[in-house]
Amino acid sequence: MQASENTNDDFLFIDDSDEHEILDEINGDAWKVLIVDDDPEIHSVTKLALSDLIVLGSRLEYLHAYSGEEACRIVEQNPDLVLVLLDVVMETDDAGLNVVKHIREVLARQDIRIVLRTGQPGYAPEESVIKDYDINDYKTKTELTRRKLVTTVYAAIRSYQQINIVSQNRVGLEKIILASAELLEFHSVQDYVQGVLAQIQTLSHCQKGLFCARGHGIVLNADDLSYYILGQYGGSSVLVNQKLDTLKSEQASTIVNNCFHEKEHYFADDCAALYISSGGFRATIYLEFDEPIPELDKKLIEVFLSNISIGYENVHLFQKLSNAAYKDLLTGLPNRLQFLSLLDDFCQSDNTDMVAALLDVNHFSDINDGLGQEVGNQLLIAIASRLKDMPGECIVARVGADVFGIIGPDRYVNPEHLLALFQQPFDAGEQHLPANACFGFCKQEHAGSRGVKLLSQINIALNLAKKDRSLSYGYYMQEMEDKTLWRLGMIRQLRTDFAANRLELWYQPQLMLETGKVIGAEALLRWRTNDGSFISPAVFIPLAEYSGLIIEIGDWVVHEACKQIKHLENEGFDDVGISVNVSIPQFRQENFVETVISATQKHHIEASKLELEITENVLMDDPQIIIDALEKLKAQGISIALDDFGTGFSSLSYLQKLPLDRLKVDRAFVTDIAKPGLSLIADTIINLGKQMNLTVIAEGIEEKAQEQHLKSQGCHEVQGFYYAKPMPTDEFLAYLSKHN
């Protein structure tokens, strides 16, 4: 017969045992075992593997079912059935689990032992199924070597026999089943072991109990193989997570050690040691009695342990998963996921004295880059250690690479207290590093309804604190979020409207001061929304720069300006140029120069008719890169103008290095230029520009007196409301026709 894909015949014959076979004397009776699997080969190899097996003096009698429906029928017809070896996946993915439900719920057969087997590990039963239906064991077929299969069957049948004996003589069986189910609700090792001890006490009436295991990998900071007390009953809670030797009981130490090494239970008149093992997790329970324990109680305890041993393995695995999911491996603190859960509790609390905070270490990336990641990690550990020293009511977590979360009373979680923690340097290996941080706070009264919402609120306060150089902290207020939401909404709308071609270029004429001839125009961006209203450039330009959209918009502006220059040439105005403003993000593009040159070539215009206006702020961002880029543009004939000169902080030495064509006098210096004693700066800029052989243009002219003063100073060009406001293309063409 050909084996199926999911069957490995050989595994049933591997000699994986280093112990003697389980052998009993035969008495002539038989245990009925039902094999349920839709693969006939599984029936054959299982029966062959269990051939000649004698369990508690009796042979095995085999019944066979090839579907879940057939299995249910056979169980109904055989009230003396003791064991079901049950495939999980048969005619349906949950056929095996339906059989379990039928046995336990419909037939109310709690005595039958059930061992689930599957060749498809992905179809593991849920924990609730194992808990609710008293499944004796669960294995993948590849796990079941002959030795493990024999051991599993032997243990299951023995469990069946014990259950029958106990059920006939003691109502305590119900306590065992209920206790096993209850214990599966525990997800921490300490809760689980305390639950086990409590249940054993009800079964055996012991006076004292200790749950002991090797400490390494279980007890925090335990790095040896000594026996540790994981839980206790009838003694001092101080003993928990301490070494067994702390008890100073030679009897307890000796019996626990012997039980652990001999791997079997030990019973004496005044004490007992119970051995638990599952999946490599081992433990010993030490009990003390005032009087000898009855034989029936021993059997009750053994049955109980056979049911809960797998739970001991599960709770360890669950705790490992929990640590992996909720602990930061570097610092040992709760991680972001756990902090969110803690914030959920914070939000539901009615303690208005509590505060939640985020701490962001300033310039941490510089330490990583300059001193190496190892030193950076040691610094984070040192910061975490100092934060852990905060009073016990405070909870600290690591929620990001260099961001920590803190929850605690306002008297501790406040700017003064947290800033004081950074007064002294931190020991990071051999380094003594000073560090500082920014903080965002949110009081309980302002917290949202959920942790995720609260984390966002604290983060808003933190980000504002990082932007405000005068303060290193900020407290969340509702108006902060309103402003943030408004900004995000505006950015989203700007992106949508830009894609829908609702952005426009308007043009403000620039004129020769002496002749009044229009020699060019400044292209100004306008945003007309869907309802026809306009949003001020002072509002949306910073938003475009903040979001990065300014790069796309800037490229579009350059192309539109070139297109307008070509249109003006076609209309006969071939001596009119267009100037456009260029932002810092545009200069940061690697291909910015090529993009501008390409636009002039694409639209077939003279490069000199396109002028790029830069501000001092752009220049100061990275002077040499800006100068290099401008020189390349200048070499192609593109004009360069310096806007807002005198309003920033640039050095005059940079002015000599820039390949400029025009110098613009800012409106701030023009407004009061006609008033006595208030024209000095404007006059100086005009004279400076002329001495450098630059064309000087003044902007913001709104009255005749300003124009007259500029003429007297020899200013070359002007623009402002006195001559014309910014206007759309059609109106600009009409203006040109009238004035040129």
Disulfide bonds with the S-S distance in Angstrom:
none
